[in-house]
Amino acid sequence: MGTPGRAGTAPVRGWALVTGASAGIGAEVALRLARRGHPLVVVARRGDRLAALAEQARREHGVEVRGVAADLSREEGRASVRGVLDQLRGPIEVAVLNAGIGTQGEFVRLDREREVREVRLNCVAVVDLAAHVLPGMVANGRGDLVVMSSAASSQAIPYMSTYAATKAFEMRLVRGLDQELRGTGVRAFAICPGPVRTAFHRLGWGKDLPRLMPTESAGSVAARVVRVLDRRRRNPVVASGPLAPITMPLTALLGEAISAWGAGRYHRPGH
Ligand SMILES: NC(=O)c1ccc[n+]([C@@H]2O[C@H](COP(=O)([O-])OP(=O)(O)OC[C@H]3O[C@@H](n4cnc5c(N)ncnc54)[C@H](OP(=O)(O)O)[C@@H]3O)[C@@H](O)[C@H]2O)c1
């Protein structure tokens, strides 16, 4: 077992893995899991940011933190994370597979390598790390896998076609795992936020969210993750924020074709 939380502040917990912990939602999730008493393995490419996060988590919550600077879209990066996980003393109790990027624009004009990298990060890395941690969780009879999907998982989105497909992949993966894992003591969740104000939109799409759009903060998504872990219910797909609980059932009601047509009208470049 890893270093416990400070005496009197949190129960002793197993390790929590958080990918994409250098910024945005992942950084907030990592700090909240540290407060919950988990020693952390945090992963992203920017090691300096991980070091700052580790320092904050140790100082404020007294937990052990291992930072792994790795590019999860590459096999070498994923291998280094698997290597660190294999060296841990004590079980992995929570894995939050959150690292992700999004691209936007006409598919035929987008950078091919970036589209492929998006699939490697949003899909391949999730399968790779889930496959690495789940057998140990099942053997221990406990654990939680959390995948940061999106409200975009519920429909095809023209001009964000690859991104929406990767998020649907994650959501469907979790739905399948949820059934497979019944009776093992291990749970799987897909968190599906609507728009969240992070650097994500600027980095991937070159612009911030519209100022008046109803959004959710990264901290609020992270708080949702912890509430999901704390409760006994196991609804595997969790719509988060002000919009997702409306848009996800609505798109299901409208059906694939009409939802895709409407989304295409909204997201068409220049609209
Ligand atoms: N923001 C939204 O509106 C929104 C809505 C729904 C779902 N989501 C999902 O939430 C997740 C987190 O998004 P966010 O808004 O927090 O974005 P963000 O602020 O851009 O953070 C993305 C995180 O992923 C890491 N990352 C990116 N590429 C990586 C790579 N190749 N290898 C390892 N780590 C990598 C980044 O760290 P480095 O750059 O240091 O590598 C960063 O820590 C994503 O999966 C996204 O699809 C976001």
The ligand as a MOL file (V3000), in Angstrom:
LIG
                    3D

  0  0  0     0  0            999 V3000
M  V30 BEGIN CTAB
M  V30 COUNTS 48 52 0 0 0
M  V30 BEGIN ATOM
M  V30 1 N -13.0200 20.7710 -22.1740 0
M  V30 2 C -14.1710 20.2500 -22.5690 0
M  V30 3 O -15.1080 20.9880 -22.9900 0
M  V30 4 C -14.4150 18.7700 -22.4880 0
M  V30 5 C -15.7390 18.3160 -22.5900 0
M  V30 6 C -15.9700 16.9450 -22.5410 0
M  V30 7 C -14.9430 16.0550 -22.3900 0
M  V30 8 N -13.6540 16.5310 -22.3040 0 CHG=1
M  V30 9 C -12.5830 15.5310 -22.1670 0
M  V30 10 O -11.8920 15.7650 -20.9740 0
M  V30 11 C -10.5370 15.3260 -21.0970 0
M  V30 12 C -9.6050 16.3980 -20.5630 0
M  V30 13 O -9.8380 17.6010 -21.2810 0
M  V30 14 P -9.5000 19.0420 -20.7110 0
M  V30 15 O -10.6330 19.9360 -21.0750 0
M  V30 16 O -9.0600 18.9720 -19.2930 0 CHG=-1
M  V30 17 O -8.2760 19.3990 -21.6910 0
M  V30 18 P -6.8570 20.1090 -21.4090 0
M  V30 19 O -7.0050 21.1970 -20.4040 0
M  V30 20 O -6.3400 20.4360 -22.7740 0
M  V30 21 O -6.0020 18.9270 -20.7570 0
M  V30 22 C -5.6460 17.8080 -21.5280 0
M  V30 23 C -4.6880 16.9560 -20.7330 0
M  V30 24 O -4.2990 15.8370 -21.5490 0
M  V30 25 C -2.8700 15.8000 -21.6160 0
M  V30 26 N -2.4220 15.2810 -22.9050 0
M  V30 27 C -2.6730 15.7910 -24.1450 0
M  V30 28 N -2.0330 15.0780 -25.0730 0
M  V30 29 C -1.3480 14.0970 -24.4130 0
M  V30 30 C -0.4970 13.0420 -24.8250 0
M  V30 31 N -0.2010 12.8480 -26.1290 0
M  V30 32 N 0.0280 12.2240 -23.8800 0
M  V30 33 C -0.2590 12.4110 -22.5700 0
M  V30 34 N -1.0600 13.3900 -22.1170 0
M  V30 35 C -1.6050 14.2240 -23.0350 0
M  V30 36 C -2.4380 17.2540 -21.4320 0
M  V30 37 O -1.1110 17.3090 -20.8990 0
M  V30 38 P 0.2210 17.6190 -21.7290 0
M  V30 39 O -0.1160 18.6730 -22.7380 0
M  V30 40 O 1.1720 18.0760 -20.6610 0
M  V30 41 O 0.6130 16.3130 -22.3350 0
M  V30 42 C -3.4190 17.7170 -20.3610 0
M  V30 43 O -2.9710 17.3180 -19.0990 0
M  V30 44 C -10.3350 14.9830 -22.5870 0
M  V30 45 O -10.3780 13.5790 -22.7500 0
M  V30 46 C -11.5380 15.6280 -23.2720 0
M  V30 47 O -11.9340 14.9190 -24.4280 0
M  V30 48 C -13.3680 17.8570 -22.3330 0
M  V30 END ATOM
M  V30 BEGIN BOND
M  V30 1 1 1 2
M  V30 2 2 2 3
M  V30 3 1 2 4
M  V30 4 1 4 5
M  V30 5 2 4 48
M  V30 6 2 5 6
M  V30 7 1 6 7
M  V30 8 2 7 8
M  V30 9 1 8 9
M  V30 10 1 8 48
M  V30 11 1 9 10
M  V30 12 1 9 46
M  V30 13 1 10 11
M  V30 14 1 11 12
M  V30 15 1 11 44
M  V30 16 1 12 13
M  V30 17 1 13 14
M  V30 18 2 14 15
M  V30 19 1 14 16
M  V30 20 1 14 17
M  V30 21 1 17 18
M  V30 22 2 18 19
M  V30 23 1 18 20
M  V30 24 1 18 21
M  V30 25 1 21 22
M  V30 26 1 22 23
M  V30 27 1 23 24
M  V30 28 1 23 42
M  V30 29 1 24 25
M  V30 30 1 25 26
M  V30 31 1 25 36
M  V30 32 1 26 27
M  V30 33 1 26 35
M  V30 34 2 27 28
M  V30 35 1 28 29
M  V30 36 1 29 30
M  V30 37 2 29 35
M  V30 38 1 30 31
M  V30 39 2 30 32
M  V30 40 1 32 33
M  V30 41 2 33 34
M  V30 42 1 34 35
M  V30 43 1 36 37
M  V30 44 1 36 42
M  V30 45 1 37 38
M  V30 46 2 38 39
M  V30 47 1 38 40
M  V30 48 1 38 41
M  V30 49 1 42 43
M  V30 50 1 44 45
M  V30 51 1 44 46
M  V30 52 1 46 47
M  V30 END BOND
M  V30 END CTAB
M  END
